[in-house]
Amino acid sequence: AKRYELEPIGAFVWSMIDGKRNLESLCTAMRNHFGLGKKEAEVSLVAFLQILSERGLIETRGPKS
């Protein structure tokens, strides 16, 4: 089994991924927890989620219809 070490923001986001929260709610939680600006939080979150997806650790879905 592989092990990954995450920095604090990555660990926080990982702990919040539950299949129910959307990108916006994850971003808001990050902003509130770390005092980040909207753009900074969005860029960091999207980049981190892309890495997790590319490594097969999460699946991303589009908006529900």
PDBQT receptor file of N, H, CA, C and O in Angstrom, charges set to zero:
ATOM      1  N   ALA A   1       0.851  -1.189   0.000  1.00  0.00    +0.000 N 
ATOM      2  CA  ALA A   1       0.000   0.000   0.000  1.00  0.00    +0.000 C 
ATOM      3  C   ALA A   1       0.886   1.239   0.000  1.00  0.00    +0.000 C 
ATOM      4  O   ALA A   1       1.899   1.307   0.696  1.00  0.00    +0.000 OA
ATOM      5  N   LYS A   2       0.477   2.204  -0.794  1.00  0.00    +0.000 N 
ATOM      6  H   LYS A   2      -0.346   2.149  -1.359  1.00  0.00    +0.000 HD
ATOM      7  CA  LYS A   2       1.218   3.462  -0.848  1.00  0.00    +0.000 C 
ATOM      8  C   LYS A   2       0.807   4.345   0.311  1.00  0.00    +0.000 C 
ATOM      9  O   LYS A   2      -0.325   4.288   0.791  1.00  0.00    +0.000 OA
ATOM     10  N   ARG A   3       1.752   5.162   0.750  1.00  0.00    +0.000 N 
ATOM     11  H   ARG A   3       2.671   5.208   0.360  1.00  0.00    +0.000 HD
ATOM     12  CA  ARG A   3       1.475   6.159   1.785  1.00  0.00    +0.000 C 
ATOM     13  C   ARG A   3       1.787   7.521   1.204  1.00  0.00    +0.000 C 
ATOM     14  O   ARG A   3       2.743   7.694   0.448  1.00  0.00    +0.000 OA
ATOM     15  N   TYR A   4       0.963   8.480   1.572  1.00  0.00    +0.000 N 
ATOM     16  H   TYR A   4       0.186   8.340   2.186  1.00  0.00    +0.000 HD
ATOM     17  CA  TYR A   4       1.157   9.846   1.119  1.00  0.00    +0.000 C 
ATOM     18  C   TYR A   4       1.246  10.753   2.336  1.00  0.00    +0.000 C 
ATOM     19  O   TYR A   4       0.502  10.588   3.303  1.00  0.00    +0.000 OA
ATOM     20  N   GLU A   5       2.152  11.702   2.280  1.00  0.00    +0.000 N 
ATOM     21  H   GLU A   5       2.756  11.837   1.495  1.00  0.00    +0.000 HD
ATOM     22  CA  GLU A   5       2.237  12.724   3.313  1.00  0.00    +0.000 C 
ATOM     23  C   GLU A   5       1.679  13.999   2.733  1.00  0.00    +0.000 C 
ATOM     24  O   GLU A   5       2.063  14.416   1.640  1.00  0.00    +0.000 OA
ATOM     25  N   LEU A   6       0.775  14.619   3.462  1.00  0.00    +0.000 N 
ATOM     26  H   LEU A   6       0.463  14.280   4.349  1.00  0.00    +0.000 HD
ATOM     27  CA  LEU A   6       0.130  15.832   2.972  1.00  0.00    +0.000 C 
ATOM     28  C   LEU A   6       0.516  17.023   3.824  1.00  0.00    +0.000 C 
ATOM     29  O   LEU A   6       0.688  16.908   5.037  1.00  0.00    +0.000 OA
ATOM     30  N   GLU A   7       0.650  18.165   3.177  1.00  0.00    +0.000 N 
ATOM     31  H   GLU A   7       0.511  18.259   2.191  1.00  0.00    +0.000 HD
ATOM     32  CA  GLU A   7       0.874  19.389   3.931  1.00  0.00    +0.000 C 
ATOM     33  C   GLU A   7      -0.473  19.775   4.559  1.00  0.00    +0.000 C 
ATOM     34  O   GLU A   7      -1.495  19.177   4.220  1.00  0.00    +0.000 OA
ATOM     35  N   PRO A   8      -0.497  20.768   5.472  1.00  0.00    +0.000 N 
ATOM     36  CA  PRO A   8      -1.729  21.060   6.223  1.00  0.00    +0.000 C 
ATOM     37  C   PRO A   8      -2.972  21.337   5.370  1.00  0.00    +0.000 C 
ATOM     38  O   PRO A   8      -4.053  20.845   5.692  1.00  0.00    +0.000 OA
ATOM     39  N   ILE A   9      -2.842  22.104   4.303  1.00  0.00    +0.000 N 
ATOM     40  H   ILE A   9      -1.963  22.504   4.041  1.00  0.00    +0.000 HD
ATOM     41  CA  ILE A   9      -4.026  22.385   3.481  1.00  0.00    +0.000 C 
ATOM     42  C   ILE A   9      -4.502  21.111   2.783  1.00  0.00    +0.000 C 
ATOM     43  O   ILE A   9      -5.702  20.840   2.740  1.00  0.00    +0.000 OA
ATOM     44  N   GLY A  10      -3.573  20.334   2.241  1.00  0.00    +0.000 N 
ATOM     45  H   GLY A  10      -2.598  20.554   2.277  1.00  0.00    +0.000 HD
ATOM     46  CA  GLY A  10      -3.938  19.072   1.601  1.00  0.00    +0.000 C 
ATOM     47  C   GLY A  10      -4.603  18.114   2.575  1.00  0.00    +0.000 C 
ATOM     48  O   GLY A  10      -5.589  17.465   2.227  1.00  0.00    +0.000 OA
ATOM     49  N   ALA A  11      -4.077  18.018   3.786  1.00  0.00    +0.000 N 
ATOM     50  H   ALA A  11      -3.276  18.546   4.068  1.00  0.00    +0.000 HD
ATOM     51  CA  ALA A  11      -4.661  17.140   4.801  1.00  0.00    +0.000 C 
ATOM     52  C   ALA A  11      -6.072  17.601   5.156  1.00  0.00    +0.000 C 
ATOM     53  O   ALA A  11      -6.973  16.781   5.337  1.00  0.00    +0.000 OA
ATOM     54  N   PHE A  12      -6.260  18.914   5.256  1.00  0.00    +0.000 N 
ATOM     55  H   PHE A  12      -5.528  19.580   5.109  1.00  0.00    +0.000 HD
ATOM     56  CA  PHE A  12      -7.582  19.457   5.571  1.00  0.00    +0.000 C 
ATOM     57  C   PHE A  12      -8.572  19.110   4.463  1.00  0.00    +0.000 C 
ATOM     58  O   PHE A  12      -9.669  18.619   4.732  1.00  0.00    +0.000 OA
ATOM     59  N   VAL A  13      -8.179  19.367   3.221  1.00  0.00    +0.000 N 
ATOM     60  H   VAL A  13      -7.288  19.766   3.002  1.00  0.00    +0.000 HD
ATOM     61  CA  VAL A  13      -9.070  19.077   2.089  1.00  0.00    +0.000 C 
ATOM     62  C   VAL A  13      -9.382  17.585   2.042  1.00  0.00    +0.000 C 
ATOM     63  O   VAL A  13     -10.539  17.202   1.873  1.00  0.00    +0.000 OA
ATOM     64  N   TRP A  14      -8.371  16.747   2.188  1.00  0.00    +0.000 N 
ATOM     65  H   TRP A  14      -7.431  17.059   2.325  1.00  0.00    +0.000 HD
ATOM     66  CA  TRP A  14      -8.575  15.296   2.159  1.00  0.00    +0.000 C 
ATOM     67  C   TRP A  14      -9.605  14.883   3.209  1.00  0.00    +0.000 C 
ATOM     68  O   TRP A  14     -10.458  14.035   2.948  1.00  0.00    +0.000 OA
ATOM     69  N   SER A  15      -9.522  15.485   4.396  1.00  0.00    +0.000 N 
ATOM     70  H   SER A  15      -8.828  16.174   4.608  1.00  0.00    +0.000 HD
ATOM     71  CA  SER A  15     -10.454  15.135   5.466  1.00  0.00    +0.000 C 
ATOM     72  C   SER A  15     -11.883  15.598   5.166  1.00  0.00    +0.000 C 
ATOM     73  O   SER A  15     -12.838  15.069   5.734  1.00  0.00    +0.000 OA
ATOM     74  N   MET A  16     -12.030  16.575   4.283  1.00  0.00    +0.000 N 
ATOM     75  H   MET A  16     -11.254  17.005   3.821  1.00  0.00    +0.000 HD
ATOM     76  CA  MET A  16     -13.347  17.126   3.958  1.00  0.00    +0.000 C 
ATOM     77  C   MET A  16     -14.014  16.417   2.773  1.00  0.00    +0.000 C 
ATOM     78  O   MET A  16     -15.218  16.565   2.568  1.00  0.00    +0.000 OA
ATOM     79  N   ILE A  17     -13.249  15.658   1.999  1.00  0.00    +0.000 N 
ATOM     80  H   ILE A  17     -12.271  15.538   2.166  1.00  0.00    +0.000 HD
ATOM     81  CA  ILE A  17     -13.812  14.976   0.829  1.00  0.00    +0.000 C 
ATOM     82  C   ILE A  17     -14.671  13.808   1.317  1.00  0.00    +0.000 C 
ATOM     83  O   ILE A  17     -14.172  12.848   1.905  1.00  0.00    +0.000 OA
ATOM     84  N   ASP A  18     -15.959  13.919   1.059  1.00  0.00    +0.000 N 
ATOM     85  H   ASP A  18     -16.364  14.699   0.582  1.00  0.00    +0.000 HD
ATOM     86  CA  ASP A  18     -16.876  12.876   1.537  1.00  0.00    +0.000 C 
ATOM     87  C   ASP A  18     -17.890  12.442   0.477  1.00  0.00    +0.000 C 
ATOM     88  O   ASP A  18     -18.785  11.644   0.758  1.00  0.00    +0.000 OA
ATOM     89  N   GLY A  19     -17.746  12.969  -0.737  1.00  0.00    +0.000 N 
ATOM     90  H   GLY A  19     -17.018  13.617  -0.965  1.00  0.00    +0.000 HD
ATOM     91  CA  GLY A  19     -18.685  12.614  -1.795  1.00  0.00    +0.000 C 
ATOM     92  C   GLY A  19     -19.963  13.434  -1.763  1.00  0.00    +0.000 C 
ATOM     93  O   GLY A  19     -20.781  13.331  -2.677  1.00  0.00    +0.000 OA
ATOM     94  N   LYS A  20     -20.151  14.245  -0.732  1.00  0.00    +0.000 N 
ATOM     95  H   LYS A  20     -19.486  14.328   0.010  1.00  0.00    +0.000 HD
ATOM     96  CA  LYS A  20     -21.350  15.068  -0.608  1.00  0.00    +0.000 C 
ATOM     97  C   LYS A  20     -21.042  16.548  -0.827  1.00  0.00    +0.000 C 
ATOM     98  O   LYS A  20     -21.873  17.293  -1.347  1.00  0.00    +0.000 OA
ATOM     99  N   ARG A  21     -19.858  16.960  -0.433  1.00  0.00    +0.000 N 
ATOM    100  H   ARG A  21     -19.182  16.355  -0.011  1.00  0.00    +0.000 HD
ATOM    101  CA  ARG A  21     -19.481  18.369  -0.598  1.00  0.00    +0.000 C 
ATOM    102  C   ARG A  21     -19.084  18.640  -2.042  1.00  0.00    +0.000 C 
ATOM    103  O   ARG A  21     -18.463  17.806  -2.701  1.00  0.00    +0.000 OA
ATOM    104  N   ASN A  22     -19.455  19.817  -2.517  1.00  0.00    +0.000 N 
ATOM    105  H   ASN A  22     -19.959  20.494  -1.981  1.00  0.00    +0.000 HD
ATOM    106  CA  ASN A  22     -19.065  20.195  -3.866  1.00  0.00    +0.000 C 
ATOM    107  C   ASN A  22     -17.836  21.100  -3.795  1.00  0.00    +0.000 C 
ATOM    108  O   ASN A  22     -17.349  21.429  -2.714  1.00  0.00    +0.000 OA
ATOM    109  N   LEU A  23     -17.354  21.490  -4.957  1.00  0.00    +0.000 N 
ATOM    110  H   LEU A  23     -17.750  21.222  -5.836  1.00  0.00    +0.000 HD
ATOM    111  CA  LEU A  23     -16.157  22.322  -5.045  1.00  0.00    +0.000 C 
ATOM    112  C   LEU A  23     -16.329  23.619  -4.266  1.00  0.00    +0.000 C 
ATOM    113  O   LEU A  23     -15.421  24.049  -3.555  1.00  0.00    +0.000 OA
ATOM    114  N   GLU A  24     -17.486  24.234  -4.402  1.00  0.00    +0.000 N 
ATOM    115  H   GLU A  24     -18.223  23.884  -4.980  1.00  0.00    +0.000 HD
ATOM    116  CA  GLU A  24     -17.735  25.508  -3.724  1.00  0.00    +0.000 C 
ATOM    117  C   GLU A  24     -17.689  25.366  -2.207  1.00  0.00    +0.000 C 
ATOM    118  O   GLU A  24     -17.111  26.211  -1.523  1.00  0.00    +0.000 OA
ATOM    119  N   SER A  25     -18.295  24.306  -1.675  1.00  0.00    +0.000 N 
ATOM    120  H   SER A  25     -18.765  23.620  -2.230  1.00  0.00    +0.000 HD
ATOM    121  CA  SER A  25     -18.295  24.143  -0.218  1.00  0.00    +0.000 C 
ATOM    122  C   SER A  25     -16.898  23.790   0.304  1.00  0.00    +0.000 C 
ATOM    123  O   SER A  25     -16.523  24.214   1.397  1.00  0.00    +0.000 OA
ATOM    124  N   LEU A  26     -16.130  23.020  -0.467  1.00  0.00    +0.000 N 
ATOM    125  H   LEU A  26     -16.434  22.676  -1.355  1.00  0.00    +0.000 HD
ATOM    126  CA  LEU A  26     -14.749  22.737  -0.071  1.00  0.00    +0.000 C 
ATOM    127  C   LEU A  26     -13.921  24.018  -0.060  1.00  0.00    +0.000 C 
ATOM    128  O   LEU A  26     -13.118  24.242   0.845  1.00  0.00    +0.000 OA
ATOM    129  N   CYS A  27     -14.124  24.849  -1.069  1.00  0.00    +0.000 N 
ATOM    130  H   CYS A  27     -14.776  24.667  -1.805  1.00  0.00    +0.000 HD
ATOM    131  CA  CYS A  27     -13.392  26.104  -1.177  1.00  0.00    +0.000 C 
ATOM    132  C   CYS A  27     -13.738  27.027  -0.002  1.00  0.00    +0.000 C 
ATOM    133  O   CYS A  27     -12.847  27.632   0.595  1.00  0.00    +0.000 OA
ATOM    134  N   THR A  28     -15.006  27.134   0.322  1.00  0.00    +0.000 N 
ATOM    135  H   THR A  28     -15.730  26.643  -0.163  1.00  0.00    +0.000 HD
ATOM    136  CA  THR A  28     -15.440  27.971   1.444  1.00  0.00    +0.000 C 
ATOM    137  C   THR A  28     -14.838  27.472   2.752  1.00  0.00    +0.000 C 
ATOM    138  O   THR A  28     -14.373  28.271   3.564  1.00  0.00    +0.000 OA
ATOM    139  N   ALA A  29     -14.844  26.178   2.958  1.00  0.00    +0.000 N 
ATOM    140  H   ALA A  29     -15.222  25.529   2.298  1.00  0.00    +0.000 HD
ATOM    141  CA  ALA A  29     -14.267  25.611   4.174  1.00  0.00    +0.000 C 
ATOM    142  C   ALA A  29     -12.774  25.926   4.266  1.00  0.00    +0.000 C 
ATOM    143  O   ALA A  29     -12.270  26.272   5.335  1.00  0.00    +0.000 OA
ATOM    144  N   MET A  30     -12.074  25.805   3.142  1.00  0.00    +0.000 N 
ATOM    145  H   MET A  30     -12.483  25.524   2.274  1.00  0.00    +0.000 HD
ATOM    146  CA  MET A  30     -10.644  26.139   3.100  1.00  0.00    +0.000 C 
ATOM    147  C   MET A  30     -10.410  27.601   3.440  1.00  0.00    +0.000 C 
ATOM    148  O   MET A  30      -9.527  27.931   4.231  1.00  0.00    +0.000 OA
ATOM    149  N   ARG A  31     -11.207  28.474   2.836  1.00  0.00    +0.000 N 
ATOM    150  H   ARG A  31     -11.924  28.206   2.192  1.00  0.00    +0.000 HD
ATOM    151  CA  ARG A  31     -11.056  29.915   3.071  1.00  0.00    +0.000 C 
ATOM    152  C   ARG A  31     -11.282  30.242   4.539  1.00  0.00    +0.000 C 
ATOM    153  O   ARG A  31     -10.519  31.001   5.137  1.00  0.00    +0.000 OA
ATOM    154  N   ASN A  32     -12.322  29.674   5.112  1.00  0.00    +0.000 N 
ATOM    155  H   ASN A  32     -12.942  29.058   4.627  1.00  0.00    +0.000 HD
ATOM    156  CA  ASN A  32     -12.630  29.950   6.518  1.00  0.00    +0.000 C 
ATOM    157  C   ASN A  32     -11.566  29.393   7.459  1.00  0.00    +0.000 C 
ATOM    158  O   ASN A  32     -11.190  30.048   8.430  1.00  0.00    +0.000 OA
ATOM    159  N   HIS A  33     -11.089  28.209   7.179  1.00  0.00    +0.000 N 
ATOM    160  H   HIS A  33     -11.394  27.677   6.389  1.00  0.00    +0.000 HD
ATOM    161  CA  HIS A  33     -10.126  27.551   8.065  1.00  0.00    +0.000 C 
ATOM    162  C   HIS A  33      -8.734  28.179   7.997  1.00  0.00    +0.000 C 
ATOM    163  O   HIS A  33      -8.060  28.318   9.018  1.00  0.00    +0.000 OA
ATOM    164  N   PHE A  34      -8.310  28.556   6.796  1.00  0.00    +0.000 N 
ATOM    165  H   PHE A  34      -8.858  28.442   5.967  1.00  0.00    +0.000 HD
ATOM    166  CA  PHE A  34      -6.941  29.039   6.606  1.00  0.00    +0.000 C 
ATOM    167  C   PHE A  34      -6.846  30.548   6.334  1.00  0.00    +0.000 C 
ATOM    168  O   PHE A  34      -5.744  31.079   6.194  1.00  0.00    +0.000 OA
ATOM    169  N   GLY A  35      -7.975  31.234   6.259  1.00  0.00    +0.000 N 
ATOM    170  H   GLY A  35      -8.870  30.803   6.373  1.00  0.00    +0.000 HD
ATOM    171  CA  GLY A  35      -7.957  32.671   6.003  1.00  0.00    +0.000 C 
ATOM    172  C   GLY A  35      -7.436  33.033   4.628  1.00  0.00    +0.000 C 
ATOM    173  O   GLY A  35      -6.750  34.042   4.462  1.00  0.00    +0.000 OA
ATOM    174  N   LEU A  36      -7.759  32.213   3.643  1.00  0.00    +0.000 N 
ATOM    175  H   LEU A  36      -8.316  31.394   3.777  1.00  0.00    +0.000 HD
ATOM    176  CA  LEU A  36      -7.291  32.446   2.279  1.00  0.00    +0.000 C 
ATOM    177  C   LEU A  36      -8.267  33.322   1.513  1.00  0.00    +0.000 C 
ATOM    178  O   LEU A  36      -9.455  33.374   1.830  1.00  0.00    +0.000 OA
ATOM    179  N   GLY A  37      -7.756  34.006   0.505  1.00  0.00    +0.000 N 
ATOM    180  H   GLY A  37      -6.791  33.964   0.247  1.00  0.00    +0.000 HD
ATOM    181  CA  GLY A  37      -8.611  34.730  -0.420  1.00  0.00    +0.000 C 
ATOM    182  C   GLY A  37      -9.302  33.759  -1.349  1.00  0.00    +0.000 C 
ATOM    183  O   GLY A  37      -8.880  32.611  -1.490  1.00  0.00    +0.000 OA
ATOM    184  N   LYS A  38     -10.383  34.231  -1.993  1.00  0.00    +0.000 N 
ATOM    185  H   LYS A  38     -10.725  35.164  -1.878  1.00  0.00    +0.000 HD
ATOM    186  CA  LYS A  38     -11.168  33.349  -2.853  1.00  0.00    +0.000 C 
ATOM    187  C   LYS A  38     -10.340  32.753  -3.982  1.00  0.00    +0.000 C 
ATOM    188  O   LYS A  38     -10.361  31.538  -4.182  1.00  0.00    +0.000 OA
ATOM    189  N   LYS A  39      -9.615  33.578  -4.721  1.00  0.00    +0.000 N 
ATOM    190  H   LYS A  39      -9.598  34.564  -4.558  1.00  0.00    +0.000 HD
ATOM    191  CA  LYS A  39      -8.837  33.094  -5.868  1.00  0.00    +0.000 C 
ATOM    192  C   LYS A  39      -7.742  32.129  -5.418  1.00  0.00    +0.000 C 
ATOM    193  O   LYS A  39      -7.541  31.086  -6.039  1.00  0.00    +0.000 OA
ATOM    194  N   GLU A  40      -7.034  32.473  -4.339  1.00  0.00    +0.000 N 
ATOM    195  H   GLU A  40      -7.197  33.320  -3.835  1.00  0.00    +0.000 HD
ATOM    196  CA  GLU A  40      -5.969  31.613  -3.813  1.00  0.00    +0.000 C 
ATOM    197  C   GLU A  40      -6.513  30.244  -3.419  1.00  0.00    +0.000 C 
ATOM    198  O   GLU A  40      -5.906  29.217  -3.723  1.00  0.00    +0.000 OA
ATOM    199  N   ALA A  41      -7.654  30.234  -2.746  1.00  0.00    +0.000 N 
ATOM    200  H   ALA A  41      -8.147  31.068  -2.499  1.00  0.00    +0.000 HD
ATOM    201  CA  ALA A  41      -8.261  28.976  -2.320  1.00  0.00    +0.000 C 
ATOM    202  C   ALA A  41      -8.702  28.154  -3.533  1.00  0.00    +0.000 C 
ATOM    203  O   ALA A  41      -8.465  26.947  -3.584  1.00  0.00    +0.000 OA
ATOM    204  N   GLU A  42      -9.337  28.800  -4.501  1.00  0.00    +0.000 N 
ATOM    205  H   GLU A  42      -9.529  29.780  -4.459  1.00  0.00    +0.000 HD
ATOM    206  CA  GLU A  42      -9.815  28.083  -5.689  1.00  0.00    +0.000 C 
ATOM    207  C   GLU A  42      -8.671  27.447  -6.464  1.00  0.00    +0.000 C 
ATOM    208  O   GLU A  42      -8.743  26.279  -6.846  1.00  0.00    +0.000 OA
ATOM    209  N   VAL A  43      -7.616  28.220  -6.694  1.00  0.00    +0.000 N 
ATOM    210  H   VAL A  43      -7.558  29.169  -6.384  1.00  0.00    +0.000 HD
ATOM    211  CA  VAL A  43      -6.475  27.706  -7.464  1.00  0.00    +0.000 C 
ATOM    212  C   VAL A  43      -5.826  26.536  -6.738  1.00  0.00    +0.000 C 
ATOM    213  O   VAL A  43      -5.530  25.513  -7.356  1.00  0.00    +0.000 OA
ATOM    214  N   SER A  44      -5.603  26.674  -5.438  1.00  0.00    +0.000 N 
ATOM    215  H   SER A  44      -5.843  27.505  -4.937  1.00  0.00    +0.000 HD
ATOM    216  CA  SER A  44      -4.980  25.603  -4.652  1.00  0.00    +0.000 C 
ATOM    217  C   SER A  44      -5.848  24.361  -4.629  1.00  0.00    +0.000 C 
ATOM    218  O   SER A  44      -5.353  23.246  -4.788  1.00  0.00    +0.000 OA
ATOM    219  N   LEU A  45      -7.139  24.555  -4.431  1.00  0.00    +0.000 N 
ATOM    220  H   LEU A  45      -7.541  25.461  -4.301  1.00  0.00    +0.000 HD
ATOM    221  CA  LEU A  45      -8.059  23.420  -4.340  1.00  0.00    +0.000 C 
ATOM    222  C   LEU A  45      -8.138  22.657  -5.655  1.00  0.00    +0.000 C 
ATOM    223  O   LEU A  45      -8.031  21.430  -5.672  1.00  0.00    +0.000 OA
ATOM    224  N   VAL A  46      -8.322  23.372  -6.748  1.00  0.00    +0.000 N 
ATOM    225  H   VAL A  46      -8.408  24.369  -6.735  1.00  0.00    +0.000 HD
ATOM    226  CA  VAL A  46      -8.435  22.711  -8.056  1.00  0.00    +0.000 C 
ATOM    227  C   VAL A  46      -7.146  21.955  -8.388  1.00  0.00    +0.000 C 
ATOM    228  O   VAL A  46      -7.200  20.830  -8.885  1.00  0.00    +0.000 OA
ATOM    229  N   ALA A  47      -5.999  22.559  -8.120  1.00  0.00    +0.000 N 
ATOM    230  H   ALA A  47      -5.955  23.472  -7.716  1.00  0.00    +0.000 HD
ATOM    231  CA  ALA A  47      -4.716  21.891  -8.401  1.00  0.00    +0.000 C 
ATOM    232  C   ALA A  47      -4.580  20.619  -7.566  1.00  0.00    +0.000 C 
ATOM    233  O   ALA A  47      -4.159  19.582  -8.079  1.00  0.00    +0.000 OA
ATOM    234  N   PHE A  48      -4.932  20.693  -6.291  1.00  0.00    +0.000 N 
ATOM    235  H   PHE A  48      -5.274  21.535  -5.875  1.00  0.00    +0.000 HD
ATOM    236  CA  PHE A  48      -4.819  19.528  -5.411  1.00  0.00    +0.000 C 
ATOM    237  C   PHE A  48      -5.779  18.421  -5.848  1.00  0.00    +0.000 C 
ATOM    238  O   PHE A  48      -5.397  17.252  -5.884  1.00  0.00    +0.000 OA
ATOM    239  N   LEU A  49      -7.016  18.779  -6.178  1.00  0.00    +0.000 N 
ATOM    240  H   LEU A  49      -7.326  19.729  -6.148  1.00  0.00    +0.000 HD
ATOM    241  CA  LEU A  49      -7.988  17.778  -6.610  1.00  0.00    +0.000 C 
ATOM    242  C   LEU A  49      -7.573  17.130  -7.930  1.00  0.00    +0.000 C 
ATOM    243  O   LEU A  49      -7.823  15.943  -8.142  1.00  0.00    +0.000 OA
ATOM    244  N   GLN A  50      -6.944  17.898  -8.816  1.00  0.00    +0.000 N 
ATOM    245  H   GLN A  50      -6.741  18.862  -8.644  1.00  0.00    +0.000 HD
ATOM    246  CA  GLN A  50      -6.451  17.329 -10.081  1.00  0.00    +0.000 C 
ATOM    247  C   GLN A  50      -5.382  16.274  -9.807  1.00  0.00    +0.000 C 
ATOM    248  O   GLN A  50      -5.380  15.211 -10.427  1.00  0.00    +0.000 OA
ATOM    249  N   ILE A  51      -4.484  16.568  -8.888  1.00  0.00    +0.000 N 
ATOM    250  H   ILE A  51      -4.486  17.432  -8.384  1.00  0.00    +0.000 HD
ATOM    251  CA  ILE A  51      -3.429  15.608  -8.538  1.00  0.00    +0.000 C 
ATOM    252  C   ILE A  51      -4.047  14.336  -7.968  1.00  0.00    +0.000 C 
ATOM    253  O   ILE A  51      -3.668  13.232  -8.359  1.00  0.00    +0.000 OA
ATOM    254  N   LEU A  52      -4.998  14.484  -7.044  1.00  0.00    +0.000 N 
ATOM    255  H   LEU A  52      -5.306  15.381  -6.726  1.00  0.00    +0.000 HD
ATOM    256  CA  LEU A  52      -5.649  13.310  -6.456  1.00  0.00    +0.000 C 
ATOM    257  C   LEU A  52      -6.361  12.492  -7.525  1.00  0.00    +0.000 C 
ATOM    258  O   LEU A  52      -6.313  11.262  -7.504  1.00  0.00    +0.000 OA
ATOM    259  N   SER A  53      -7.014  13.167  -8.450  1.00  0.00    +0.000 N 
ATOM    260  H   SER A  53      -7.052  14.166  -8.467  1.00  0.00    +0.000 HD
ATOM    261  CA  SER A  53      -7.727  12.480  -9.523  1.00  0.00    +0.000 C 
ATOM    262  C   SER A  53      -6.757  11.745 -10.449  1.00  0.00    +0.000 C 
ATOM    263  O   SER A  53      -6.991  10.593 -10.812  1.00  0.00    +0.000 OA
ATOM    264  N   GLU A  54      -5.669  12.415 -10.829  1.00  0.00    +0.000 N 
ATOM    265  H   GLU A  54      -5.478  13.352 -10.534  1.00  0.00    +0.000 HD
ATOM    266  CA  GLU A  54      -4.676  11.793 -11.713  1.00  0.00    +0.000 C 
ATOM    267  C   GLU A  54      -4.052  10.556 -11.075  1.00  0.00    +0.000 C 
ATOM    268  O   GLU A  54      -3.680   9.617 -11.779  1.00  0.00    +0.000 OA
ATOM    269  N   ARG A  55      -3.935  10.547  -9.765  1.00  0.00    +0.000 N 
ATOM    270  H   ARG A  55      -4.237  11.309  -9.193  1.00  0.00    +0.000 HD
ATOM    271  CA  ARG A  55      -3.358   9.394  -9.062  1.00  0.00    +0.000 C 
ATOM    272  C   ARG A  55      -4.399   8.332  -8.735  1.00  0.00    +0.000 C 
ATOM    273  O   ARG A  55      -4.081   7.325  -8.102  1.00  0.00    +0.000 OA
ATOM    274  N   GLY A  56      -5.630   8.549  -9.159  1.00  0.00    +0.000 N 
ATOM    275  H   GLY A  56      -5.888   9.367  -9.673  1.00  0.00    +0.000 HD
ATOM    276  CA  GLY A  56      -6.689   7.574  -8.947  1.00  0.00    +0.000 C 
ATOM    277  C   GLY A  56      -7.190   7.516  -7.517  1.00  0.00    +0.000 C 
ATOM    278  O   GLY A  56      -7.784   6.517  -7.111  1.00  0.00    +0.000 OA
ATOM    279  N   LEU A  57      -6.961   8.572  -6.746  1.00  0.00    +0.000 N 
ATOM    280  H   LEU A  57      -6.479   9.384  -7.076  1.00  0.00    +0.000 HD
ATOM    281  CA  LEU A  57      -7.366   8.572  -5.345  1.00  0.00    +0.000 C 
ATOM    282  C   LEU A  57      -8.777   9.107  -5.144  1.00  0.00    +0.000 C 
ATOM    283  O   LEU A  57      -9.411   8.824  -4.127  1.00  0.00    +0.000 OA
ATOM    284  N   ILE A  58      -9.269   9.878  -6.106  1.00  0.00    +0.000 N 
ATOM    285  H   ILE A  58      -8.754  10.107  -6.932  1.00  0.00    +0.000 HD
ATOM    286  CA  ILE A  58     -10.649  10.360  -6.073  1.00  0.00    +0.000 C 
ATOM    287  C   ILE A  58     -11.194  10.338  -7.484  1.00  0.00    +0.000 C 
ATOM    288  O   ILE A  58     -10.441  10.285  -8.456  1.00  0.00    +0.000 OA
ATOM    289  N   GLU A  59     -12.506  10.378  -7.585  1.00  0.00    +0.000 N 
ATOM    290  H   GLU A  59     -13.118  10.421  -6.796  1.00  0.00    +0.000 HD
ATOM    291  CA  GLU A  59     -13.195  10.571  -8.854  1.00  0.00    +0.000 C 
ATOM    292  C   GLU A  59     -13.928  11.886  -8.751  1.00  0.00    +0.000 C 
ATOM    293  O   GLU A  59     -14.512  12.203  -7.715  1.00  0.00    +0.000 OA
ATOM    294  N   THR A  60     -13.899  12.647  -9.817  1.00  0.00    +0.000 N 
ATOM    295  H   THR A  60     -13.424  12.389 -10.659  1.00  0.00    +0.000 HD
ATOM    296  CA  THR A  60     -14.633  13.919  -9.824  1.00  0.00    +0.000 C 
ATOM    297  C   THR A  60     -15.871  13.769 -10.689  1.00  0.00    +0.000 C 
ATOM    298  O   THR A  60     -15.888  13.017 -11.664  1.00  0.00    +0.000 OA
ATOM    299  N   ARG A  61     -16.909  14.509 -10.306  1.00  0.00    +0.000 N 
ATOM    300  H   ARG A  61     -16.895  15.120  -9.515  1.00  0.00    +0.000 HD
ATOM    301  CA  ARG A  61     -18.165  14.497 -11.047  1.00  0.00    +0.000 C 
ATOM    302  C   ARG A  61     -18.522  15.924 -11.405  1.00  0.00    +0.000 C 
ATOM    303  O   ARG A  61     -18.144  16.873 -10.718  1.00  0.00    +0.000 OA
ATOM    304  N   GLY A  62     -19.247  16.052 -12.476  1.00  0.00    +0.000 N 
ATOM    305  H   GLY A  62     -19.554  15.282 -13.034  1.00  0.00    +0.000 HD
ATOM    306  CA  GLY A  62     -19.786  17.353 -12.847  1.00  0.00    +0.000 C 
ATOM    307  C   GLY A  62     -20.999  17.659 -12.002  1.00  0.00    +0.000 C 
ATOM    308  O   GLY A  62     -21.378  16.860 -11.146  1.00  0.00    +0.000 OA
ATOM    309  N   PRO A  63     -21.613  18.807 -12.230  1.00  0.00    +0.000 N 
ATOM    310  CA  PRO A  63     -22.826  19.166 -11.477  1.00  0.00    +0.000 C 
ATOM    311  C   PRO A  63     -23.955  18.180 -11.733  1.00  0.00    +0.000 C 
ATOM    312  O   PRO A  63     -24.080  17.629 -12.827  1.00  0.00    +0.000 OA
ATOM    313  N   LYS A  64     -24.774  17.964 -10.710  1.00  0.00    +0.000 N 
ATOM    314  H   LYS A  64     -24.673  18.412  -9.822  1.00  0.00    +0.000 HD
ATOM    315  CA  LYS A  64     -25.926  17.073 -10.859  1.00  0.00    +0.000 C 
ATOM    316  C   LYS A  64     -26.979  17.769 -11.699  1.00  0.00    +0.000 C 
ATOM    317  O   LYS A  64     -27.213  18.970 -11.561  1.00  0.00    +0.000 OA
ATOM    318  N   SER A  65     -27.609  16.997 -12.572  1.00  0.00    +0.000 N 
ATOM    319  H   SER A  65     -27.419  16.022 -12.684  1.00  0.00    +0.000 HD
ATOM    320  CA  SER A  65     -28.663  17.569 -13.428  1.00  0.00    +0.000 C 
ATOM    321  C   SER A  65     -30.003  17.433 -12.758  1.00  0.00    +0.000 C 
ATOM    322  O   SER A  65     -31.017  17.852 -13.315  1.00  0.00    +0.000 OA
TER     323      SER A  65
